Amino acid sequence: MPHKTLYTNDKQFDVIVCGAGHAGVEAALAASRIGASTLLLTGNIDTVAQMSCNPAIGGQAKGQIVREIDALGGEMAINTDVTGIQFRLLNESKGPAVQSPRAQCDKKAYQFRLKHTLELQPKLTLFQATVTGLIYRDGAVIGCRTNLDIEFKGRSVVVTTGTFLRGLMHIGQNKNEGGRLGDFSSKTLSASLMETGMELGRLKTGTPPRILGRSIDFGKMQEQKGDAHPTLFAFHDTRDPEDLFHVEQSGERRLGWAPGTEQVSCWMTHTTETTAEIVRANLHKSAMYSGEIAGVGPRYCPSIEDKFVRFADKPRHLLFLEPEGRSTNEYYVNGLSTSLPFDVQLDMVHSIPGLENAALLRPAYAVEYDFAPPTQLYPSLESKRIENLFLAGQINGTSGYEEAAGQGLVAGINAANKARGAAPIVLGRHESYIGVLIDDLVTKGTDEPYRMFTSRAEHRLLLNHGSAELRLAHHAATHKLIAASRLERIADKASRIDEWVQFLEANRYQGISWAAHVRKTGEGSPLPEDFIRETPQVRHEVMYRVAYQGYLERELRQVERLRNVEKIRIPSGIDYLAIPGLRRESAMKLSHIKPLTLGQASRMSGVNPTDISLLMVAIEAGRREGDPAA
Ligand SMILES: Cc1cc2nc3c(=O)[nH]c(=O)nc-3n(C[C@H](O)[C@H](O)[C@H](O)COP(=O)(O)OP(=O)(O)OC[C@H]3O[C@@H](n4cnc5c(N)ncnc54)[C@H](O)[C@@H]3O)c2cc1C
């Protein structure tokens, strides 16, 4: 298509994505890769996929999300593998179900490689413009206005504006507008969303200072190296070699290096009694503590003020100096997020072993921003109020690159599907952490920045990171998210795994089955020669299934039982207040959230099993009477 038509006002895209952060880039790539003409608008194309906070991807439950993104054709996993500078498998001493890969990334390489991938992606147009408002007609969104006085039309619109909606940053009493330091604040988009009746709330998050490496005395710190055998995020064993970089066919010189090579170290230090005294003496100056900031902060990414107040008995808190990349001398101080005044930050940093003479390159700060309570969305991430409008990422109340990217992927697929009249993808809680994430958000909502934990997934035994591809292949096939050749390799891997599990269960060695040996002695058990020659991915999954066989079977029976409840759809026109015996409080909640199924209703906070039974009776009765709403 001649490029000039792309930017005329009458051009209509299938999908417009507003904001090229971690959610937006996944949404735009997903939509364009399944064939939708997609426009990705962002306020500054030099900050595409910027890591506003620590230069790391993965970690507890987040690593699982990243592998699921790969299983569904997303980009975060590959981008991390080839720009990662240190890889560690967390919880290695615990069971495989809760082990999570984590990587430090070269922050700029991560960003620039993703920008390059967007530029090379067919059917995707990346354009620098700030979205100032959405255009609506008859209860649906039809496009957006920009700061360039250019309007764009789209059949679906995905808003992925992160921490930018009326973003306001705080350093002590000092305030600056912006979604993050050095960036703009999206000031009018909130009003445009609210004019539709959409509710917005206020949240906050914080980030630590950045330190100049040559001012650090590493001799006073403990080195933390990467794993000798890195656990990567992408499923390299089922990818076509040329598919590795998705658009490598272009032959362009791409950023990135062989995954896991030339790993760098992080460094561990800790706060001291002096640090604690400085913080406690200045609490009243902290924006987070002085009541300056309206929003609710992230419980799971506490500021150093939080730590010294909530854990007053802990004499010290661990800190990690994380390199921001290969070609920079900048370090991120993980664990020292604060909104204290800058002079106090200096005293605080200089009280830490190894940082006595540290030079700060960037101050720590907190940012408060608007978010849209996610119970206003369907499980597809489409708005219940404005048709064809999808929201994904931090705007939905989450915190974290991975949580944002997982939502962005789903929203991008569903925006494209909606534009072309196809059914949405909805991931179940039993098959993915992304499914748990989205179901928690749209069913329970959140009143503080939500981050994923393995404990949030009741079926976590089924969600070990290595099985993501096997669990999600049917979705990838239905929505054509990955190459047919890769689907074939996944099917082949799945059948080899099944065959080996059956072989180990059915064949005996020294009087008992091979599987019994595994359950008795774990990794060190005797194993058939041929099995040892299998790929590590097949071996790990077989060993996991054999070792946890009893638990996995019980989980699968539980999922089967719940599946029936999950299938019972709730009629869209149901009047909860008219259901005999249903508590008014529950009826009000159900009317507000409008769950699609009995399963979703049963997971709502404040709705109890009695409510669900009464609802089931009402649905059945409606069906018998031929109630059109049933
Ligand atoms: C100060 C700070 C501290 C943080 N601390 C943590 C932490 O400790 N742990 C953690 O997990 N996460 C943290 N985060 C959050 C993390 O950065 C986000 O979770 C993640 O980046 C969310 O991704 P996103 O795509 O939703 O939004 P973002 O990554 O914020 O991207 C939004 C994108 O939209 C663009 N944009 C915004 N408005 C418009 C508009 N109107 N028009 C066009 N483009 C627009 C922006 O330029 C940006 O590129 C922090 C973020 C900040 C800013």
The ligand as a MOL file (V3000), in Angstrom:
LIG
                    3D

  0  0  0     0  0            999 V3000
M  V30 BEGIN CTAB
M  V30 COUNTS 53 58 0 0 0
M  V30 BEGIN ATOM
M  V30 1 C 8.6890 5.3360 38.3330 0
M  V30 2 C 8.2340 3.9560 37.9880 0
M  V30 3 C 8.5090 2.9250 38.8530 0
M  V30 4 C 8.1100 1.6390 38.5590 0
M  V30 5 N 8.4220 0.6360 39.4150 0
M  V30 6 C 8.0890 -0.6350 39.0890 0
M  V30 7 C 8.4820 -1.7030 39.9150 0
M  V30 8 O 9.1120 -1.4780 40.9280 0
M  V30 9 N 8.1520 -2.9620 39.5530 0
M  V30 10 C 7.4440 -3.2090 38.4360 0
M  V30 11 O 7.1730 -4.3670 38.1500 0
M  V30 12 N 7.0510 -2.2190 37.6160 0
M  V30 13 C 7.3660 -0.9520 37.9510 0
M  V30 14 N 7.0140 0.0730 37.1420 0
M  V30 15 C 6.0040 -0.2060 36.2470 0
M  V30 16 C 6.4520 -0.6580 34.9110 0
M  V30 17 O 7.2410 0.2860 34.3130 0
M  V30 18 C 5.1590 -0.8400 34.2000 0
M  V30 19 O 4.4840 -1.8930 34.8610 0
M  V30 20 C 5.2440 -1.1970 32.7750 0
M  V30 21 O 6.1220 -0.3750 32.1000 0
M  V30 22 C 3.8270 -1.1020 32.2480 0
M  V30 23 O 3.8240 -1.2600 30.9140 0
M  V30 24 P 2.7330 -0.4950 30.0530 0
M  V30 25 O 2.9490 -0.9030 28.6840 0
M  V30 26 O 1.4080 -0.6790 30.6850 0
M  V30 27 O 3.0720 1.0330 30.2300 0
M  V30 28 P 4.4140 1.8400 30.0010 0
M  V30 29 O 5.5640 0.9310 29.9530 0
M  V30 30 O 4.3720 2.9460 30.9940 0
M  V30 31 O 4.2500 2.4390 28.5220 0
M  V30 32 C 3.2600 3.3600 28.2160 0
M  V30 33 C 3.6160 3.9130 26.8340 0
M  V30 34 O 2.5310 4.6870 26.3480 0
M  V30 35 C 3.0280 5.9050 25.8290 0
M  V30 36 N 1.9380 6.8620 26.0280 0
M  V30 37 C 1.3710 7.2150 27.1870 0
M  V30 38 N 0.3590 8.0790 26.9700 0
M  V30 39 C 0.2880 8.2550 25.6240 0
M  V30 40 C -0.5480 9.0240 24.7650 0
M  V30 41 N -1.5380 9.7640 25.2620 0
M  V30 42 N -0.3300 8.9690 23.4350 0
M  V30 43 C 0.6650 8.2010 22.9140 0
M  V30 44 N 1.4880 7.4520 23.6840 0
M  V30 45 C 1.2970 7.4850 25.0140 0
M  V30 46 C 4.2770 6.2190 26.6360 0
M  V30 47 O 5.1480 7.0290 25.8960 0
M  V30 48 C 4.8520 4.8120 26.8480 0
M  V30 49 O 5.6760 4.4470 25.7860 0
M  V30 50 C 7.3910 1.3890 37.3890 0
M  V30 51 C 7.0950 2.4200 36.5060 0
M  V30 52 C 7.5290 3.6960 36.8100 0
M  V30 53 C 7.2180 4.8270 35.8440 0
M  V30 END ATOM
M  V30 BEGIN BOND
M  V30 1 1 1 2
M  V30 2 1 2 3
M  V30 3 2 2 52
M  V30 4 2 3 4
M  V30 5 1 4 5
M  V30 6 1 4 50
M  V30 7 2 5 6
M  V30 8 1 6 7
M  V30 9 1 6 13
M  V30 10 2 7 8
M  V30 11 1 7 9
M  V30 12 1 9 10
M  V30 13 2 10 11
M  V30 14 1 10 12
M  V30 15 2 12 13
M  V30 16 1 13 14
M  V30 17 1 14 15
M  V30 18 1 14 50
M  V30 19 1 15 16
M  V30 20 1 16 17
M  V30 21 1 16 18
M  V30 22 1 18 19
M  V30 23 1 18 20
M  V30 24 1 20 21
M  V30 25 1 20 22
M  V30 26 1 22 23
M  V30 27 1 23 24
M  V30 28 2 24 25
M  V30 29 1 24 26
M  V30 30 1 24 27
M  V30 31 1 27 28
M  V30 32 2 28 29
M  V30 33 1 28 30
M  V30 34 1 28 31
M  V30 35 1 31 32
M  V30 36 1 32 33
M  V30 37 1 33 34
M  V30 38 1 33 48
M  V30 39 1 34 35
M  V30 40 1 35 36
M  V30 41 1 35 46
M  V30 42 1 36 37
M  V30 43 1 36 45
M  V30 44 2 37 38
M  V30 45 1 38 39
M  V30 46 1 39 40
M  V30 47 2 39 45
M  V30 48 1 40 41
M  V30 49 2 40 42
M  V30 50 1 42 43
M  V30 51 2 43 44
M  V30 52 1 44 45
M  V30 53 1 46 47
M  V30 54 1 46 48
M  V30 55 1 48 49
M  V30 56 2 50 51
M  V30 57 1 51 52
M  V30 58 1 52 53
M  V30 END BOND
M  V30 END CTAB
M  END
